[in-house]
Amino acid sequence: MRGIISKIDLPRQASDKKNVYYRIDFKMDPDGRWAHTDVVPTFHNYLYWKSALESGPNTILDGLRYVFGSKVKINADSRVIIVGKLTEQPGLFKN
């Protein structure tokens, strides 16, 4: 499924006090719903997200999967693919 990065928060301290994480907010295609995920740089799945984090807001991603049973939490193990930037693809995400 596709979504656009709408916001990336500054790193936050994890509850274990050992790690930090990035909260990434999305606007999902096609319905424009809000969703989010948390990415921890020291976890293996960070490699799936590194390029997307560097690309920043307005990056269109494909390959997003919801956490089982949720419609707001994106699985951080999703193997995301950068499709482009919103300005490069007019007509997407008009909601």
C-alpha positions as CSV (number, residue, x, y, z in Angstrom):
1,M,0.0,0.0,0.0
2,R,1.1,3.6,-0.6
3,G,1.5,6.6,1.7
4,I,3.2,9.9,1.8
5,I,5.4,10.9,4.7
6,S,3.7,13.9,6.2
7,K,6.0,14.4,9.2
8,I,9.1,13.0,10.9
9,D,9.5,13.9,14.5
10,L,12.9,14.6,16.1
11,P,14.4,11.5,17.8
12,R,12.6,10.5,21.1
13,Q,13.9,8.6,24.0
14,A,12.4,5.0,24.1
15,S,10.9,3.7,27.3
16,D,13.8,1.4,27.8
17,K,16.1,4.6,28.1
18,K,18.7,2.9,25.9
19,N,17.3,3.6,22.5
20,V,15.9,6.5,20.6
21,Y,13.3,6.3,17.8
22,Y,11.8,8.4,15.0
23,R,8.0,8.7,14.8
24,I,7.0,8.9,11.1
25,D,3.5,10.1,10.2
26,F,1.8,9.2,6.9
27,K,-1.2,10.2,4.8
28,M,-2.3,7.0,3.3
29,D,-3.5,6.5,-0.3
30,P,-6.3,6.4,-1.4
31,D,-8.4,7.5,1.6
32,G,-6.0,10.1,3.1
33,R,-6.1,8.5,6.6
34,W,-3.4,9.2,9.1
35,A,-1.1,6.4,10.1
36,H,2.3,6.2,11.8
37,T,5.3,4.0,12.6
38,D,8.3,4.2,15.0
39,V,11.7,3.4,13.7
40,V,14.7,2.7,15.9
41,P,18.1,3.2,14.3
42,T,19.8,0.3,16.2
43,F,17.2,-2.2,15.0
44,H,17.7,-4.4,11.9
45,N,14.7,-2.9,10.1
46,Y,16.1,0.6,10.2
47,L,17.8,-0.3,6.9
48,Y,14.4,-0.5,5.3
49,W,13.6,3.1,6.4
50,K,17.0,4.9,6.2
51,S,16.5,6.3,2.7
52,A,13.0,7.4,3.4
53,L,14.0,9.2,6.5
54,E,16.8,11.0,4.6
55,S,14.3,11.9,1.8
56,G,12.0,13.5,4.4
57,P,8.4,14.8,4.2
58,N,6.4,14.5,1.0
59,T,8.2,11.3,0.1
60,I,5.8,8.8,-1.5
61,L,6.4,5.2,-0.3
62,D,5.0,1.9,-1.5
63,G,5.2,-1.4,0.4
64,L,3.6,-0.1,3.6
65,R,1.8,-2.7,5.7
66,Y,-0.4,-2.1,8.7
67,V,0.4,-3.9,12.0
68,F,-2.1,-6.8,12.2
69,G,-5.4,-5.6,13.5
70,S,-4.5,-1.9,13.3
71,K,-5.6,0.8,10.8
72,V,-3.2,3.5,12.2
73,K,0.1,1.7,13.0
74,I,2.4,0.8,10.1
75,N,4.6,-2.2,10.6
76,A,8.2,-1.1,10.9
77,D,9.2,-4.3,9.2
78,S,7.6,-3.1,5.9
79,R,10.1,-3.1,3.1
80,V,9.3,0.3,1.8
81,I,10.1,1.5,-1.7
82,I,10.5,5.2,-2.5
83,V,8.2,6.0,-5.4
84,G,9.1,9.7,-5.6
85,K,8.3,13.1,-4.0
86,L,4.7,14.5,-4.0
87,T,5.7,17.4,-6.2
88,E,6.9,15.0,-8.9
89,Q,3.5,13.2,-9.1
90,P,0.6,15.7,-9.3
91,G,-2.8,14.1,-8.8
92,L,-1.9,11.8,-6.0
93,F,-3.1,12.3,-2.4
94,K,-5.7,15.0,-3.2
95,N,-7.8,14.1,-0.1
